[in-house]
Amino acid sequence: MRSTNLPNDAESIITSGAPRPRLTFLGVGPLGGTYAACYAELGYEVLGYDVDEGRVAKFNAGELPFYERGLDELLTKNLANGRLRFTTDIREVAEFGDVHFLCVGTPSRPDSHSADLSYLESCVTTLAPHLDRRCILVGKSTVPVGTSSWVQQLLDEHSPADVEVEVAWSPEFLQESNAVQDVMRPNRVVLAAQSDWAQQLLQAAHKGVYELAAQEDRDVPLVVTDFATAELVKVASNAFLSTKISYINAMADLCEVAGGDVAALARAMGHDDRIGNKFLRAGIGFGGGCLPKDLRALASRAQELGVGESLRFLAEVDEVNTRRRTKAVKLAAELCGRQVGPAGPRLDGLNITVLGATFKPDTDDIRDSPALDIAARLRNAGASVTVYDPKGMDNARVAQPNLTYVKPLSEAVEGADLICLLTPWEEFRHLDPAALADLVSHRRILDGMNALDPQLWRNAGWTYQGMGRGN
């Protein structure tokens, strides 16, 4: 049930005289850690919680356990002014918070594509017995539709009988490498609550966002809705974006056989306001900790609810995306003059340099990274593979220890028979083909994200191959 008596607009949040609640963020990974520092910057008293003692110790020392652009400054500033701190003590969390945000991970289950809610369950059942006053527990983690009612049942079972605790929901829409801006200056805020009291408290927890928007003369759309819609919006958005990416990658395959240029095709399509040009860059496909698992989890949940046929196309979206990695290895082999047989190519004796290990630029996140997976496939095909990435090599070395990691870039490309640009870092976009020419053994480059100017490289004597752009 949603609140109907309160005005549900941004102006009402700004003018509300409600005091600012104290906020806790349970789970301080890239999601909760970013929110905690940003909301402290917005003027809230904030306590971050995690079971990982090492992570909490790093945060309290002013060190980020992950890379996120601009977050280190906010962390240092708000630790110093006392608005932000971190703990592993769940009792302290219960005593401190008026609004508790659930920010724990919901990865795919090991036995299926369904979301694993075990971390969420553990967090709720650990906190609930220690709650001693009326408060709300707000879901930010990406979950299957219907989760909020289950969380409320857990709270009712495990919290003291005389303490009223309500579930609310406010999904996150953070993009890694832009997460600070996405928290401080969101493109929308979605809220769902069961009662007017919970709705008022939830709005008070977002008042700082709207005050900043008013100061900067910006609009932040507010959507007050039901629980099912609030739970669906993040996975529905990610599935849509995944579909758009796979669509243009499918067009890249068609362009290759028809003699077209998918980059020009995407530009032409993007001028249609109904389509837009975002997420129309053909390449090696999407990865990361959100899009792949959210796509699969949505399809799995639809199947559980009896409407799996309606979302059956998502399986092909996933397949198109996965095939891009195989396609990249095939193109790499062809560039080097190797045959591609039924079992795939053999790349023995080749030195290949892969530029990029993270799933996108400006992050150190290598989860389900197409770049790192392709690097591993090249090695499995017999090549000697050297990897360079500006931020992600430490994480990549743990995930793929059999690859060779070298920096700086100039040393990584020495003696390469082929360079594969697989993560479009700004550093790679501005490479000088003439400067690299004397470092490599052969002037061959596979532009896996169509990030380079083909003519510039060809004029410098390189054999250039993009994705869906012909030869």
KABELKA-V816226 format. One record per residue. N is the residue number from 0. RES is the residue in one letter. PHI is phi as a letter, one per 30 degrees, with the letter a starting at -180 (999 if undefined). BURIAL is + if it has 9 or more other ideal C-beta (glycine too) atoms within 8 Angstrom, else -. Layout:
# KABELKA-V816226
n = (N & N)
res = (RES & RES)
phi = (PHI & PHI)
burial = (BURIAL & BURIAL)
This chain:
# KABELKA-V816226
n = (0 & 1 & 2 & 3 & 4 & 5 & 6 & 7 & 8 & 9 & 10 & 11 & 12 & 13 & 14 & 15 & 16 & 17 & 18 & 19 & 20 & 21 & 22 & 23 & 24 & 25 & 26 & 27 & 28 & 29 & 30 & 31 & 32 & 33 & 34 & 35 & 36 & 37 & 38 & 39 & 40 & 41 & 42 & 43 & 44 & 45 & 46 & 47 & 48 & 49 & 50 & 51 & 52 & 53 & 54 & 55 & 56 & 57 & 58 & 59 & 60 & 61 & 62 & 63 & 64 & 65 & 66 & 67 & 68 & 69 & 70 & 71 & 72 & 73 & 74 & 75 & 76 & 77 & 78 & 79 & 80 & 81 & 82 & 83 & 84 & 85 & 86 & 87 & 88 & 89 & 90 & 91 & 92 & 93 & 94 & 95 & 96 & 97 & 98 & 99 & 100 & 101 & 102 & 103 & 104 & 105 & 106 & 107 & 108 & 109 & 110 & 111 & 112 & 113 & 114 & 115 & 116 & 117 & 118 & 119 & 120 & 121 & 122 & 123 & 124 & 125 & 126 & 127 & 128 & 129 & 130 & 131 & 132 & 133 & 134 & 135 & 136 & 137 & 138 & 139 & 140 & 141 & 142 & 143 & 144 & 145 & 146 & 147 & 148 & 149 & 150 & 151 & 152 & 153 & 154 & 155 & 156 & 157 & 158 & 159 & 160 & 161 & 162 & 163 & 164 & 165 & 166 & 167 & 168 & 169 & 170 & 171 & 172 & 173 & 174 & 175 & 176 & 177 & 178 & 179 & 180 & 181 & 182 & 183 & 184 & 185 & 186 & 187 & 188 & 189 & 190 & 191 & 192 & 193 & 194 & 195 & 196 & 197 & 198 & 199 & 200 & 201 & 202 & 203 & 204 & 205 & 206 & 207 & 208 & 209 & 210 & 211 & 212 & 213 & 214 & 215 & 216 & 217 & 218 & 219 & 220 & 221 & 222 & 223 & 224 & 225 & 226 & 227 & 228 & 229 & 230 & 231 & 232 & 233 & 234 & 235 & 236 & 237 & 238 & 239 & 240 & 241 & 242 & 243 & 244 & 245 & 246 & 247 & 248 & 249 & 250 & 251 & 252 & 253 & 254 & 255 & 256 & 257 & 258 & 259 & 260 & 261 & 262 & 263 & 264 & 265 & 266 & 267 & 268 & 269 & 270 & 271 & 272 & 273 & 274 & 275 & 276 & 277 & 278 & 279 & 280 & 281 & 282 & 283 & 284 & 285 & 286 & 287 & 288 & 289 & 290 & 291 & 292 & 293 & 294 & 295 & 296 & 297 & 298 & 299 & 300 & 301 & 302 & 303 & 304 & 305 & 306 & 307 & 308 & 309 & 310 & 311 & 312 & 313 & 314 & 315 & 316 & 317 & 318 & 319 & 320 & 321 & 322 & 323 & 324 & 325 & 326 & 327 & 328 & 329 & 330 & 331 & 332 & 333 & 334 & 335 & 336 & 337 & 338 & 339 & 340 & 341 & 342 & 343 & 344 & 345 & 346 & 347 & 348 & 349 & 350 & 351 & 352 & 353 & 354 & 355 & 356 & 357 & 358 & 359 & 360 & 361 & 362 & 363 & 364 & 365 & 366 & 367 & 368 & 369 & 370 & 371 & 372 & 373 & 374 & 375 & 376 & 377 & 378 & 379 & 380 & 381 & 382 & 383 & 384 & 385 & 386 & 387 & 388 & 389 & 390 & 391 & 392 & 393 & 394 & 395 & 396 & 397 & 398 & 399 & 400 & 401 & 402 & 403 & 404 & 405 & 406 & 407 & 408 & 409 & 410 & 411 & 412 & 413 & 414 & 415 & 416 & 417 & 418 & 419 & 420 & 421 & 422 & 423 & 424 & 425 & 426 & 427 & 428 & 429 & 430 & 431 & 432 & 433 & 434 & 435 & 436 & 437 & 438 & 439 & 440 & 441 & 442 & 443 & 444 & 445 & 446 & 447 & 448 & 449 & 450 & 451 & 452 & 453 & 454 & 455 & 456 & 457 & 458 & 459 & 460 & 461 & 462 & 463 & 464 & 465 & 466 & 467 & 468 & 469 & 470)
res = (M & R & S & T & N & L & P & N & D & A & E & S & I & I & T & S & G & A & P & R & P & R & L & T & F & L & G & V & G & P & L & G & G & T & Y & A & A & C & Y & A & E & L & G & Y & E & V & L & G & Y & D & V & D & E & G & R & V & A & K & F & N & A & G & E & L & P & F & Y & E & R & G & L & D & E & L & L & T & K & N & L & A & N & G & R & L & R & F & T & T & D & I & R & E & V & A & E & F & G & D & V & H & F & L & C & V & G & T & P & S & R & P & D & S & H & S & A & D & L & S & Y & L & E & S & C & V & T & T & L & A & P & H & L & D & R & R & C & I & L & V & G & K & S & T & V & P & V & G & T & S & S & W & V & Q & Q & L & L & D & E & H & S & P & A & D & V & E & V & E & V & A & W & S & P & E & F & L & Q & E & S & N & A & V & Q & D & V & M & R & P & N & R & V & V & L & A & A & Q & S & D & W & A & Q & Q & L & L & Q & A & A & H & K & G & V & Y & E & L & A & A & Q & E & D & R & D & V & P & L & V & V & T & D & F & A & T & A & E & L & V & K & V & A & S & N & A & F & L & S & T & K & I & S & Y & I & N & A & M & A & D & L & C & E & V & A & G & G & D & V & A & A & L & A & R & A & M & G & H & D & D & R & I & G & N & K & F & L & R & A & G & I & G & F & G & G & G & C & L & P & K & D & L & R & A & L & A & S & R & A & Q & E & L & G & V & G & E & S & L & R & F & L & A & E & V & D & E & V & N & T & R & R & R & T & K & A & V & K & L & A & A & E & L & C & G & R & Q & V & G & P & A & G & P & R & L & D & G & L & N & I & T & V & L & G & A & T & F & K & P & D & T & D & D & I & R & D & S & P & A & L & D & I & A & A & R & L & R & N & A & G & A & S & V & T & V & Y & D & P & K & G & M & D & N & A & R & V & A & Q & P & N & L & T & Y & V & K & P & L & S & E & A & V & E & G & A & D & L & I & C & L & L & T & P & W & E & E & F & R & H & L & D & P & A & A & L & A & D & L & V & S & H & R & R & I & L & D & G & M & N & A & L & D & P & Q & L & W & R & N & A & G & W & T & Y & Q & G & M & G & R & G & N)
phi = (999 & c & d & b & c & d & d & c & b & d & d & d & d & d & d & d & d & d & d & d & d & d & c & b & b & c & j & c & d & e & d & d & d & d & e & d & d & d & d & d & d & d & j & d & d & b & b & c & b & a & d & d & d & d & d & d & d & d & e & d & d & i & c & d & d & b & c & b & e & i & d & d & d & d & d & d & d & d & d & d & d & i & d & b & a & b & b & c & c & d & d & d & d & d & d & d & d & c & b & c & c & d & b & d & d & b & d & d & d & d & c & a & d & d & d & d & c & d & d & d & d & d & d & d & d & d & d & e & d & c & d & b & a & d & a & b & c & c & d & c & e & d & b & d & e & j & d & d & d & d & d & d & d & d & d & d & d & c & d & e & d & c & c & c & b & c & d & b & b & a & d & c & b & d & c & e & i & b & d & d & d & d & d & d & b & d & d & a & b & c & b & b & b & c & b & d & d & d & d & d & d & d & d & d & d & c & d & e & d & d & d & d & d & d & d & c & h & c & c & b & e & c & c & c & b & d & d & e & d & d & d & d & d & d & d & d & d & d & d & d & d & d & d & d & d & d & d & d & d & d & d & d & d & d & d & d & d & c & i & c & b & d & d & d & e & d & d & d & d & d & d & d & e & d & c & i & c & d & i & c & c & d & a & c & j & c & a & j & d & c & e & d & d & d & e & d & d & d & d & d & d & d & d & d & c & i & b & e & d & d & c & d & d & d & d & d & e & d & d & e & d & d & d & d & d & d & d & d & d & d & d & d & d & d & d & c & i & c & d & c & c & e & c & j & d & c & c & e & i & c & c & c & c & c & c & j & b & d & d & a & d & i & a & c & d & c & d & h & d & e & d & d & d & d & e & d & d & d & d & d & d & j & d & d & c & c & c & b & b & d & b & c & d & d & d & d & d & d & d & b & d & d & d & c & c & b & b & d & e & e & d & d & c & d & i & d & d & a & c & c & d & c & b & d & d & e & e & d & d & c & d & c & d & d & d & d & e & d & c & c & d & b & d & b & b & c & c & d & b & h & c & c & d & e & d & e & d & d & d & d & j & c & d & c & b & c & c & i & b & i & c)
burial = (- & + & + & - & - & + & - & - & - & + & - & + & + & + & - & + & - & + & - & + & + & + & + & + & + & + & + & + & + & + & + & + & + & + & + & + & + & + & + & + & + & + & - & + & - & + & + & + & + & + & - & - & - & - & + & + & - & + & + & + & - & - & - & + & - & + & - & + & - & - & + & - & - & + & + & + & + & + & + & - & - & - & + & + & + & + & + & + & - & + & - & + & + & + & - & - & + & - & + & + & + & + & + & + & - & + & - & + & + & - & - & - & + & + & + & + & + & - & + & + & + & - & + & + & + & - & + & + & + & + & + & - & - & - & + & + & + & + & + & + & + & + & + & + & + & + & + & + & + & + & + & + & - & + & + & - & - & + & + & - & - & - & + & - & + & + & + & + & + & + & + & + & + & + & - & + & + & + & + & + & - & + & + & + & + & + & - & + & + & + & + & + & + & + & + & - & - & + & + & + & + & + & + & + & + & + & + & + & + & + & + & + & + & + & - & - & - & - & - & + & - & + & - & + & + & - & + & - & + & + & + & + & + & + & + & + & + & + & + & - & + & + & + & + & + & + & - & + & + & + & + & + & + & + & + & + & - & - & - & + & + & + & + & - & + & + & + & - & + & + & - & - & - & - & - & - & + & - & - & + & + & + & + & + & + & + & + & + & - & - & + & + & + & + & + & + & + & + & + & + & + & + & + & - & - & - & - & + & - & - & + & + & - & + & - & + & + & + & - & + & + & + & - & + & + & + & + & + & + & + & + & + & + & + & + & + & - & + & - & - & - & - & - & + & + & + & + & - & - & + & + & + & + & + & + & + & + & + & + & + & + & + & + & + & + & + & - & + & + & + & + & + & + & + & + & + & + & + & + & - & + & + & + & - & + & + & + & + & + & - & + & + & + & - & + & + & + & - & - & + & - & - & + & - & + & - & - & - & + & - & - & + & + & - & - & + & + & + & + & + & + & + & + & + & + & - & - & + & + & - & + & - & + & - & - & + & + & - & + & + & - & + & + & + & + & + & + & + & + & + & - & + & - & + & - & + & + & + & - & + & - & + & + & + & + & + & + & + & + & - & -)
